Amino acid sequence: MTITKAKTKKKTGLKRTTIFLTEEHREALRRLAFERRTSMANLIREAVLEIIELEEDEKIAMEIAGNPQKGYVTLEELDHRWEEKHKNE
């Protein structure tokens, strides 16, 4: 993976990153971007964000499950913790 600064002077907070895809994956991504009327880069950013959020949610679930006083996690408690964590987004 290569990371370089964007050549434009806009301060978007984004960094240029190169990824390698198979031709089949690239074509599927291109078609999906076309269908959704967005860019391939935007779809990749959305997928990365989803992976990061899932990882954070799993950590919250493990924290709750690791609570020795309870020994279990209710769906309502997990939903409440998730909402608390994401309410300011």
Backbone hydrogen bonds, N-H to C=O, Kabsch-Sander energy under -0.5 kcal/mol:
donor,donor_aa,acceptor,acceptor_aa,energy
2,T,18,T,-0.6
4,T,16,R,-1.8
12,T,10,K,-1.1
16,R,4,T,-1.8
18,T,2,T,-1.6
26,R,22,T,-2.6
27,E,23,E,-2.4
28,A,24,E,-2.3
29,L,25,H,-2.5
30,R,26,R,-2.6
31,R,27,E,-2.5
32,L,28,A,-2.3
33,A,29,L,-2.5
34,F,30,R,-2.2
35,E,31,R,-2.8
36,R,32,L,-2.3
37,R,33,A,-0.6
37,R,34,F,-0.8
38,T,33,A,-2.5
43,L,39,S,-1.8
44,I,40,M,-2.2
45,R,41,A,-2.6
46,E,42,N,-2.5
47,A,43,L,-2.2
48,V,44,I,-2.5
49,L,45,R,-2.5
50,E,46,E,-2.2
51,I,47,A,-2.1
52,I,48,V,-2.3
53,E,49,L,-2.7
54,L,50,E,-2.4
55,E,51,I,-2.1
56,E,52,I,-2.1
57,D,53,E,-2.6
58,E,54,L,-2.3
59,K,55,E,-1.8
60,I,56,E,-2.0
61,A,57,D,-2.4
62,M,58,E,-2.4
63,E,59,K,-2.2
64,I,60,I,-2.3
65,A,61,A,-2.8
66,G,62,M,-2.1
67,N,64,I,-1.6
70,K,67,N,-1.2
71,G,67,N,-2.1
78,L,74,T,-2.3
79,D,75,L,-2.8
80,H,76,E,-2.4
81,R,77,E,-2.4
82,W,78,L,-2.3
83,E,79,D,-2.7
84,E,80,H,-2.4
85,K,81,R,-2.2
86,H,82,W,-2.0
87,K,83,E,-1.1
89,E,86,H,-1.4
